[in-house]
Each structure stands twice: as C-alpha cells, then as structure tokens.
Amino acid sequence: MRRRKVRRDAVVFAHDSERHFAGLLDFYGVRWEYEPVQFVLEWDDNGCPKSAFRPDFYLPDHACFIEVTTLNQRLVTRKNAKVRRLKELHPEIEVKLLYQRDVLALTAKYGLASSSSPAA
C-alpha cells in the first residue's frame, strides 16, 4: 500500500502555529494527518454528541495525537479539560498537548517559521 504524502500547502490550518508545527514535522520527515478524528466527549439525553474534541495532528507512525494550543489562557484551560476527558474515556489513546510558544520557539530555532507570517 502506497502512503500518501500530505502537502502542507494543501491544508487549511486553523492557526499559524499549526502550520509551523506541520513544517517542523515535515523537516524531520514525520508523517502526519491534520484533524483526522473527532472524539465525542459528552452526549445529551438523546444520545447525540454534546461535546467533542478533534486533536490537531495524528502521527500514524507513533500512534499519537498532538494538540497545539494558543496563548489564550481560557482556551488552554478548555483544551486541558478536553484532553483529560479524552484520557478518561479512552486511556489507550496517546494525546500530547503542545503549547504555541514551544512550537514557535522550535520553528524559529530551526529557521522554519516564515518571517512574513505573523505568529498569531
């Protein structure tokens, strides 16, 4: 089976830090998928999804999901809660939370961040 290579320029990322992280993964030859799975975290009384979480990246060769957070503390707190809930429901699923400042520092260190793109 031939594996499809993801082209970073063909993906519409929700945030620049996600694009920068994809560049870092590409630089190191790490295969990735962008938001491939949504996990339901809570259901309403009718059994319909009420809350869900779609991690930013899946690294198939490492069986690991990566969530890149923003610098907004309110959003970081919500993402932390979603990651905790996902681990409660699916302890077998590996999810790593990566803070935006870490991604930006890594991409800057390796010269992968475009100077023309703002760090949002």
VOBA-1610 file (N, C-alpha, C; in pm, whole numbers, padded with zeros to 5 digits, always signed):
BEGIN
Met+00085-00118+00000Met+00000+00000+00000Met+00089+00124+00000Arg+00065+00214-00093Arg+00145+00337-00104Arg+00087+00442-00010Arg+00175+00505+00068Arg+00130+00607+00163Arg+00130+00743+00097Arg+00022+00815+00116Arg+00007+00948+00059Arg+00082+01048+00144Lys+00160+01134+00079Lys+00232+01239+00150Lys+00142+01362+00159Val+00126+01414+00278Val+00044+01532+00299Val+00124+01654+00256Arg+00064+01738+00175Arg+00128+01864+00137Arg+00077+01973+00228Arg+00170+02033+00299Arg+00133+02136+00396Arg+00059+02250+00329Asp+00098+02287+00206Asp+00033+02399+00138Asp-00108+02364+00091Ala-00145+02236+00095Ala-00279+02193+00054Ala-00376+02187+00172Val-00327+02210+00294Val-00410+02202+00414Val-00445+02343+00461Val-00569+02362+00499Val-00610+02490+00559Val-00605+02472+00710Phe-00503+02532+00771Phe-00486+02521+00915Phe-00570+02627+00986Ala-00615+02594+01105Ala-00694+02687+01184Ala-00608+02797+01244His-00479+02773+01257His-00391+02866+01327His-00250+02857+01269Asp-00178+02969+01263Asp-00041+02969+01211Asp+00050+02874+01288Ser+00030+02861+01418Ser+00117+02773+01495Ser+00102+02627+01450Glu-00016+02589+01402Glu-00035+02455+01348Glu+00043+02438+01218Arg+00041+02539+01134Arg+00117+02535+01009Arg+00266+02526+01037His+00313+02604+01135His+00454+02599+01173His+00492+02460+01227Phe+00404+02401+01306Phe+00431+02268+01360Phe+00436+02165+01247Ala+00345+02177+01150Ala+00348+02086+01035Ala+00482+02100+00961Gly+00533+02222+00952Gly+00662+02244+00888Gly+00774+02174+00963Leu+00766+02176+01095Leu+00865+02108+01178Leu+00858+01957+01155Leu+00737+01903+01150Leu+00720+01760+01124Leu+00773+01724+00985Asp+00744+01808+00887Asp+00794+01783+00752Asp+00947+01785+00750Phe+01006+01880+00818Phe+01151+01895+00823Phe+01216+01766+00872Tyr+01155+01703+00972Tyr+01210+01579+01028Tyr+01155+01453+00962Gly+01073+01468+00860Gly+01021+01352+00788Gly+00919+01272+00865Val+00849+01336+00956Val+00746+01268+01036Val+00612+01277+00962Arg+00555+01160+00935Arg+00423+01158+00869Arg+00317+01210+00965Trp+00221+01287+00910Trp+00116+01344+00994Trp-00013+01354+00915Glu-00122+01359+00991Glu-00255+01384+00936Glu-00314+01499+01016Tyr-00385+01588+00948Tyr-00442+01705+01015Tyr-00588+01680+01051Glu-00619+01687+01178Glu-00755+01672+01232Glu-00833+01555+01172Pro-00776+01434+01176Pro-00843+01321+01109Pro-00959+01259+01188Val-00962+01280+01319Val-01060+01210+01402Val-01123+01307+01502Gln-01253+01292+01520Gln-01322+01367+01625Gln-01371+01268+01730Phe-01341+01296+01855Phe-01382+01211+01966Phe-01498+01279+02039Val-01606+01207+02057Val-01719+01260+02135Val-01684+01247+02282Leu-01699+01356+02356Leu-01664+01359+02498Leu-01786+01357+02588Glu-01899+01401+02534Glu-02021+01409+02616Glu-02143+01395+02524Trp-02246+01328+02573Trp-02367+01306+02498Trp-02485+01369+02571Asp-02587+01412+02498Asp-02708+01464+02562Asp-02799+01348+02599Asp-02915+01379+02653Asp-03008+01275+02699Asp-03059+01186+02586Asn-03054+01236+02462Asn-03100+01159+02347Asn-02987+01077+02282Gly-02869+01084+02341Gly-02756+01010+02287Gly-02683+01081+02174Cys-02716+01208+02154Cys-02648+01286+02050Cys-02524+01353+02108Pro-02420+01369+02026Pro-02299+01435+02075Pro-02327+01576+02126Lys-02276+01605+02242Lys-02294+01737+02304Lys-02161+01812+02308Ser-02053+01738+02324Ser-01919+01796+02329Ser-01823+01701+02260Ala-01730+01758+02182Ala-01635+01674+02110Ala-01498+01741+02107Phe-01398+01662+02068Phe-01261+01710+02062Phe-01194+01650+01939Arg-01137+01737+01856Arg-01066+01693+01735Arg-00921+01740+01748Pro-00830+01650+01792Pro-00690+01690+01804Pro-00634+01737+01669Asp-00540+01829+01674Asp-00487+01892+01553Asp-00413+01794+01462Phe-00330+01708+01520Phe-00247+01620+01439Phe-00254+01477+01490Tyr-00242+01385+01394Tyr-00222+01245+01427Tyr-00092+01202+01360Leu-00004+01140+01437Leu+00123+01090+01386Leu+00110+00938+01376Pro+00075+00887+01256Pro+00045+00744+01243Pro+00161+00651+01278Asp+00283+00693+01252Asp+00397+00605+01284Asp+00425+00600+01434His+00365+00690+01509His+00387+00695+01654His+00258+00670+01732Ala+00146+00649+01660Ala+00015+00627+01721Ala-00013+00731+01830Cys+00007+00858+01794Cys-00003+00966+01891Cys-00076+01085+01829Phe-00162+01148+01909Phe-00228+01271+01869Phe-00156+01389+01934Ile-00151+01501+01862Ile-00089+01623+01913Ile-00192+01734+01904Glu-00208+01806+02012Glu-00294+01925+02015Glu-00206+02045+02040Val-00210+02142+01950Val-00133+02266+01964Val-00227+02371+02023Thr-00187+02431+02133Thr-00273+02530+02198Thr-00229+02671+02162Thr-00316+02766+02188Thr-00284+02907+02168Thr-00234+02966+02299Leu-00199+03092+02295Leu-00152+03158+02416Leu-00267+03209+02503Asn-00389+03202+02454Asn-00506+03246+02529Asn-00533+03148+02643Gln-00518+03194+02765Gln-00528+03105+02882Gln-00664+03037+02892Arg-00770+03108+02855Arg-00904+03049+02860Arg-00912+02927+02768Leu-00854+02939+02648Leu-00855+02827+02554Leu-00765+02714+02599Val-00651+02748+02660Val-00560+02646+02712Val-00631+02565+02820Thr-00702+02632+02908Thr-00775+02564+03016Thr-00880+02469+02957Arg-00953+02515+02856Arg-01055+02430+02792Arg-00991+02309+02723Lys-00880+02332+02655Lys-00813+02220+02586Lys-00760+02118+02688Asn-00703+02168+02797Asn-00656+02076+02902Asn-00771+01990+02952Ala-00887+02050+02972Ala-01003+01976+03020Ala-01047+01871+02918Lys-01044+01906+02791Lys-01084+01811+02687Lys-00985+01696+02678Val-00857+01726+02690Val-00756+01619+02686Val-00775+01525+02805Arg-00800+01582+02924Arg-00825+01498+03043Arg-00947+01408+03022Arg-01055+01466+02968Arg-01177+01389+02945Arg-01154+01278+02843Leu-01080+01308+02737Leu-01049+01207+02637Leu-00970+01092+02698Lys-00874+01125+02785Lys-00794+01020+02851Lys-00879+00937+02947Glu-00981+01000+03008Glu-01074+00925+03095Glu-01154+00824+03012Leu-01203+00869+02898Leu-01287+00784+02813Leu-01206+00681+02735His-01085+00719+02694His-01001+00634+02610His-00857+00635+02661Pro-00829+00568+02771Pro-00692+00572+02827Pro-00587+00514+02733Glu-00630+00437+02635Glu-00535+00377+02540Glu-00487+00476+02432Ile-00553+00591+02422Ile-00518+00690+02320Ile-00416+00787+02376Glu-00306+00802+02303Glu-00198+00893+02343Glu-00224+01031+02284Val-00235+01132+02372Val-00254+01270+02329Val-00154+01357+02401Lys-00081+01437+02323Lys+00017+01530+02381Lys-00031+01672+02354Leu-00023+01755+02455Leu-00058+01896+02443Leu+00070+01974+02423Leu+00076+02051+02316Leu+00194+02129+02284Leu+00155+02276+02284Tyr+00224+02355+02362Tyr+00191+02496+02373Tyr+00247+02575+02255Gln+00174+02675+02212Gln+00211+02755+02096Gln+00352+02811+02109Arg+00387+02859+02226Arg+00521+02918+02244Arg+00631+02816+02217Asp+00604+02688+02249Asp+00701+02582+02222Asp+00718+02559+02072Val+00605+02557+01999Val+00611+02538+01854Val+00685+02654+01789Leu+00652+02776+01829Leu+00716+02893+01770Leu+00865+02897+01802Ala+00902+02858+01923Ala+01044+02856+01959Ala+01119+02752+01876Leu+01060+02635+01857Leu+01125+02531+01777Leu+01139+02572+01631Thr+01031+02627+01574Thr+01037+02665+01433Thr+01135+02780+01413Ala+01142+02871+01507Ala+01240+02980+01497Ala+01382+02926+01511Lys+01402+02833+01604Lys+01534+02775+01627Lys+01589+02708+01501Tyr+01501+02640+01429Tyr+01543+02569+01309Tyr+01520+02650+01181Gly+01481+02777+01196Gly+01462+02864+01080Gly+01349+02821+00989Leu+01245+02760+01047Leu+01134+02710+00967Leu+01017+02804+00961Ala+01011+02903+01051Ala+00899+02998+01051Ala+00925+03103+00946Ser+00825+03129+00866Ser+00837+03233+00763Ser+00833+03368+00831Ser+00928+03452+00798Ser+00933+03585+00859Ser+00816+03671+00814Ser+00751+03633+00701Ser+00639+03711+00653Ser+00508+03672+00716Ser+00505+03559+00789Ser+00380+03516+00851Ser+00383+03552+00998Pro+00276+03617+01045Pro+00271+03658+01185Pro+00255+03539+01277Ala+00316+03548+01393Ala+00294+03446+01496Ala+00169+03485+01572Ala+00059+03420+01540Ala-00070+03457+01599Ala-00083+03407+01739
//
